[in-house]
């Protein structure tokens, strides 16, 4: 999926002006943001989600001088979000996991991780291109993470866009990717207390039948389920319909939905820092559909999708204005 053309200078200026007005508006901290976030269903029902310290939002809050922005960023940082494992050495990835698992163990909290290091990563849009240099390097990376997950209560989302974006690879590399995902699924699910969800894109990308076929080849049978809408903006209702179709084709596997930035109805028209996006339902919010294990914040609100849309910040880096904009448009503060 390629990004749409960036808005012109006049459009960006209007957006910036609107953001200044919004940020100047009196804002009261929500009581909900001060509570723990408890999973309503699935194997971890009743357990709270771990909140990692020193996130980009927390660091931005620490240096913010405007009281309203500081307060908003502080509460944003208090909402549990997944830890992304992107590049680095197997040792550094394992250290990140071990630290989170050890901190969460004191209160039996659930940690959340997104592994995003598959070879030829993001070969569609290119904004987050990279990944492990070889299949062997990827296996070393995942093995280290699996070892660090020993004794954890953890949710692991495996490789956003890797299956939905499979078409950007040649036939040989497609076979290799499917084999790697199946191997990684089996390796991670061998750890007691680890729930693996294979990423299945979103409703605006592949058909349910195509996605189900790819999930099957990638080892969905061994996984706990699949993940939808990771780092995207589709509505929860739309993703539940899509997920139900996929689930019916893969043995009624359960699924999770990323609601970190899908609070606008109808969905915003693009995938790369689109204007008008808002924070979605809070992690742990119950749904009326029993096939959904959880609504989670997998993407960190404020982390850019790339130098496109309403931001010039490179992919994966924190844009404080994106975070403020998303938060101020949320309808649950």
C-alpha positions as MATLAB code, in Angstrom:
seq = 'XXXXXXXXXXXXXXXXXXXXXXXXXXXXXXXXXXXXXXXXXXXXXXXXXXXXXXXXXXXXXXXXXXXXXXXXXXXXXXXXXXXXXXXXXXXXXXXXXXXXXXXXXXXXXXXXXXXXXXXXXXXXXXXXXXXXXXXXXXXXXXXXXXXXXXXXXXXXXXXXXXXXXXXXXXXXXXXXXXXXXXXXXXXXXXXXXXXXXXXXXXXXXXXXXXXXXXXXXXXXXXXXXXXXXXXXXXXXXXXXXXXXXXXXXXXXXXXXXXXXXXXXXXXXXXXXXXXXXXXXXXXXXXXXXXXXXXXXXXXXXXXXXXXXXXXXXXXXXXXXXXXXXXXXXXXXX';
ca = [
       0.000    0.000    0.000;
       1.545    3.252   -1.098;
       0.913    6.515    0.740;
      -1.348    9.055   -0.871;
       0.093   12.448   -1.827;
       0.942   14.647    1.136;
      -1.327   17.638    1.766;
      -0.063   20.928    0.478;
       1.551   23.629    2.593;
      -1.733   25.502    3.033;
      -3.501   22.373    4.270;
      -0.727   21.588    6.734;
      -0.798   25.179    7.978;
      -4.531   24.947    8.619;
      -4.051   21.667   10.473;
      -1.313   23.198   12.593;
      -3.474   26.211   13.412;
      -6.383   23.991   14.370;
      -4.105   21.977   16.637;
      -2.940   25.118   18.427;
      -6.561   26.094   19.090;
      -7.413   22.616   20.349;
      -4.364   22.460   22.582;
      -5.291   25.787   24.135;
      -8.727   24.482   25.069;
      -9.270   23.640   28.722;
      -8.851   19.929   29.250;
      -9.689   17.796   32.267;
      -7.844   14.568   32.919;
     -10.039   11.467   32.576;
     -10.439    9.310   35.661;
     -10.279    6.237   33.402;
      -6.678    6.999   32.490;
      -5.672    6.643   36.139;
      -7.037    3.123   36.522;
      -5.616   -0.256   35.630;
      -6.581   -1.781   32.299;
      -7.992   -5.245   32.750;
      -8.575   -7.792   30.010;
     -12.287   -8.711   29.900;
     -12.004  -12.086   28.162;
      -9.748  -14.731   26.672;
      -7.148  -16.794   28.558;
      -5.915  -13.732   30.473;
      -9.349  -12.512   31.587;
      -9.116  -10.508   34.788;
      -5.418   -9.740   34.455;
      -4.251   -6.182   33.983;
      -1.966   -5.005   31.194;
       1.594   -3.926   31.866;
       2.497   -0.273   31.219;
       6.070    0.154   30.045;
       7.996    3.120   31.469;
      10.004    5.564   29.415;
       7.785    5.431   26.354;
       8.009    8.248   23.834;
       4.859    9.812   25.312;
       6.348    9.625   28.819;
       9.582   11.243   27.684;
       7.661   13.961   25.844;
       5.554   14.602   28.942;
       8.672   15.001   31.054;
       9.944   17.819   28.847;
       6.626   19.502   27.991;
       6.268   23.048   29.300;
       2.621   23.689   28.429;
       0.514   22.350   31.355;
      -2.311   21.036   29.179;
       0.003   19.210   26.778;
       2.023   17.858   29.694;
      -1.079   16.503   31.413;
      -2.430   14.944   28.229;
       0.877   13.265   27.371;
       1.225   11.994   30.947;
      -2.136   10.260   30.770;
      -1.414    8.940   27.283;
       1.778    7.376   28.643;
      -0.221    5.672   31.421;
      -2.297    3.670   28.921;
      -0.775    0.225   28.190;
       0.735   -0.203   24.744;
       2.714   -3.000   23.138;
       6.493   -3.035   23.115;
       7.779   -3.261   19.547;
      10.811   -5.405   18.853;
      12.280   -3.858   15.733;
      15.818   -4.662   14.676;
      18.828   -4.612   16.942;
      20.659   -7.732   18.012;
      19.036  -10.866   19.434;
      20.674   -9.979   22.750;
      19.199   -6.473   22.841;
      15.723   -7.745   21.910;
      15.911  -10.423   24.613;
      17.014   -7.825   27.164;
      14.015   -5.626   26.345;
      11.663   -8.580   26.752;
      13.280   -9.798   29.964;
      13.031   -6.374   31.580;
       9.326   -6.066   30.800;
       8.549   -9.646   31.851;
      10.380   -9.200   35.168;
       8.632   -5.907   35.925;
       5.200   -7.326   35.082;
       5.727  -10.492   37.101;
       5.441   -8.678   40.436;
       1.721   -8.110   39.871;
       1.052  -10.923   37.378;
       0.405   -8.407   34.621;
       0.250   -9.264   30.942;
       2.994   -7.935   28.698;
       2.427   -7.173   25.005;
       5.029   -7.450   22.262;
       5.036   -6.913   18.503;
       7.823   -8.658   16.610;
       8.606   -6.658   13.480;
      11.851   -7.890   11.959;
      10.934  -10.308    9.148;
      13.316  -10.188    6.141;
      12.139   -7.784    3.400;
       9.904   -6.037    5.930;
       7.448   -3.470    4.530;
       8.295   -4.191    0.910;
       4.931   -2.626   -0.052;
       4.896    0.909    1.329;
       8.614    1.125    2.043;
       8.296    3.610    4.913;
       9.476    0.955    7.403;
      11.641   -1.090    5.060;
      14.306   -3.295    6.614;
      14.191   -6.397    8.771;
      16.610   -9.220    9.424;
      19.247   -9.704    6.748;
      18.687  -13.446    6.334;
      16.252  -16.155    7.482;
      18.966  -17.489    9.789;
      19.395  -14.071   11.399;
      15.633  -13.859   11.905;
      15.559  -17.269   13.572;
      18.299  -16.210   15.975;
      16.289  -13.085   16.787;
      13.071  -14.979   17.502;
      14.837  -17.719   19.479;
      16.321  -15.099   21.799;
      12.904  -13.513   22.317;
      11.299  -16.901   22.994;
      13.908  -17.692   25.640;
      13.314  -14.326   27.316;
       9.564  -15.015   27.426;
      10.005  -18.020   29.728;
       7.608  -17.695   32.650;
       5.761  -14.734   31.148;
       2.110  -13.949   30.685;
       2.465  -12.387   27.256;
       0.644  -11.479   24.084;
       2.879  -11.598   21.010;
       1.782  -10.186   17.656;
       3.851  -11.651   14.875;
       4.969   -9.462   11.979;
       2.501   -6.724   10.985;
       1.836   -6.618    7.228;
       3.949   -9.715    6.516;
       0.999  -11.774    5.257;
      -1.239   -9.023    3.925;
       1.729   -7.625    1.990;
       2.975  -10.969    0.713;
       2.387   -9.956   -2.927;
       5.393   -7.642   -2.956;
       7.741  -10.641   -2.804;
       8.714  -12.974   -5.620;
       7.506  -16.569   -5.490;
      10.657  -17.891   -3.820;
      10.652  -15.256   -1.116;
       6.932  -15.783   -0.485;
       7.546  -19.450    0.281;
      10.460  -18.512    2.541;
       8.388  -15.940    4.447;
       5.507  -18.356    5.044;
       7.951  -20.978    6.310;
       9.615  -18.460    8.632;
       6.285  -17.337   10.076;
       5.234  -20.930   10.672;
       8.559  -21.669   12.354;
       8.310  -18.523   14.522;
       4.741  -19.362   15.525;
       5.738  -22.852   16.632;
       8.811  -21.559   18.462;
       6.910  -18.928   20.425;
       3.818  -20.997   21.207;
       6.071  -23.633   22.784;
       6.427  -21.218   25.703;
       3.732  -21.696   28.343;
       1.818  -18.489   28.982;
       2.560  -16.941   25.586;
      -0.354  -16.225   23.244;
       0.746  -15.749   19.635;
      -1.419  -13.822   17.180;
      -0.395  -13.831   13.532;
      -0.979  -10.479   11.905;
      -3.803  -10.578    9.342;
      -3.811   -7.034    7.975;
      -7.091   -5.168    7.898;
     -10.397   -5.049    6.087;
      -9.146   -2.570    3.512;
      -6.332   -4.739    2.193;
      -6.968   -8.418    1.341;
     -10.182  -10.434    1.120;
     -11.028  -12.707    4.041;
     -10.507  -15.819    1.900;
      -7.060  -14.680    0.757;
      -6.064  -13.826    4.303;
      -7.346  -17.140    5.644;
      -5.341  -19.086    3.057;
      -2.172  -17.210    3.973;
      -2.763  -17.644    7.704;
      -3.169  -21.367    7.195;
       0.158  -21.610    5.366;
       1.805  -19.512    8.071;
       0.786  -21.820   10.903;
      -2.438  -20.379   12.301;
      -3.336  -23.845   13.578;
      -0.588  -23.578   16.195;
      -1.208  -19.895   16.990;
      -3.762  -18.732   19.517;
      -5.316  -16.504   16.871;
      -4.728  -13.520   14.621;
      -4.404   -9.747   14.941;
      -6.207   -7.076   12.929;
      -5.818   -3.371   12.188;
      -2.291   -3.125   13.598;
      -1.100    0.456   13.096;
      -4.149    1.156   10.947;
      -7.333    3.181   11.208;
     -10.303    0.971   10.320;
     -13.258    1.019   12.699;
     -13.690   -1.692   15.295;
     -17.095   -2.677   13.914;
     -15.666   -3.142   10.434;
     -12.747   -5.194   11.757;
     -15.042   -7.440   13.784;
     -17.011   -8.245   10.624;
     -13.782   -8.916    8.745;
     -12.311  -10.965   11.569;
     -15.441  -13.073   11.845;
     -15.199  -13.984    8.152;
     -11.559  -14.972    8.523;
     -12.218  -16.867   11.739;
     -14.912  -18.966   10.077;
     -12.314  -20.107    7.524;
      -9.523  -20.980    9.975;
     -11.290  -23.101   12.562;
     -12.886  -20.217   14.445;
      -9.609  -18.907   15.750;
     -10.012  -15.875   17.992;
      -8.609  -12.442   17.232;
      -7.495   -9.129   18.701;
      -7.951   -5.635   17.244;
      -5.657   -2.623   17.455;
      -7.817    0.353   18.466;
      -5.015    2.802   19.189;
      -5.941    5.160   16.337;
      -9.322    4.073   14.983;
     -11.620    6.421   16.884;
     -12.985    8.193   13.789;
     -16.183    6.932   12.146;
     -16.240    6.309    9.249;
     -12.633    5.272    8.835;
     -10.148    7.885    7.713;
      -9.309    7.481    4.022;
      -5.584    6.735    4.194;
      -3.040    4.687    6.177;
      -0.173    7.145    6.577;
      -0.671    9.858    9.224;
      -4.103   10.783    7.840;
      -5.836   13.967    8.964;
      -8.836   13.527   11.230;
      -7.660   10.379   13.035;
      -8.415    9.889   16.740;
      -7.571    7.544   19.574;
      -9.932    4.571   19.658;
     -11.374    2.425   22.423;
      -9.155    1.990   25.457;
      -7.296   -1.295   25.933;
      -9.452   -3.880   27.640;
     -12.744   -2.305   26.595;
     -15.297   -5.164   26.366;
     -16.882   -5.995   23.021;
     -20.231   -7.620   22.368;
     -18.653  -10.185   20.041;
     -17.346  -13.271   21.867;
     -14.727  -14.111   19.222;
     -12.628  -11.061   20.102;
     -10.038  -11.768   22.793;
      -9.192   -8.106   23.341;
      -9.091   -4.566   22.041;
      -5.507   -3.386   22.494;
      -3.244   -0.475   21.723;
      -0.535   -2.128   19.649;
       0.681    0.916   17.731;
       1.920    3.786   19.917;
      -0.206    6.872   19.217;
       2.122    9.614   18.057;
       4.625    7.335   16.368;
       4.682    8.389   12.738;
       3.813    6.120    9.818;
       6.440    7.907    7.761;
       7.182   11.260    6.166;
       3.730   11.480    4.648;
       0.212   12.632    5.412;
       0.180   15.184    8.213;
       3.736   14.533    9.419;
       7.281   14.890    8.113;
       8.646   12.596   10.833;
      10.237    9.304    9.638;
       8.406    6.032   10.276;
       8.572    4.755   13.840;
       9.702    8.054   15.342;
       7.539   10.023   17.772;
       5.777   13.169   16.568;
       4.359   14.936   19.611;
       1.880   16.907   17.506;
       0.453   13.673   16.075;
      -0.019   12.364   19.609;
      -1.743   15.544   20.784;
      -3.973   15.635   17.705;
      -5.059   12.001   18.111;
      -5.763   12.473   21.807;
      -7.759   15.678   21.476;
     -10.037   14.100   18.863;
     -10.869   11.093   21.054;
     -14.494   11.088   22.190;
     -13.949    9.432   25.596;
     -11.883   12.009   27.516;
];
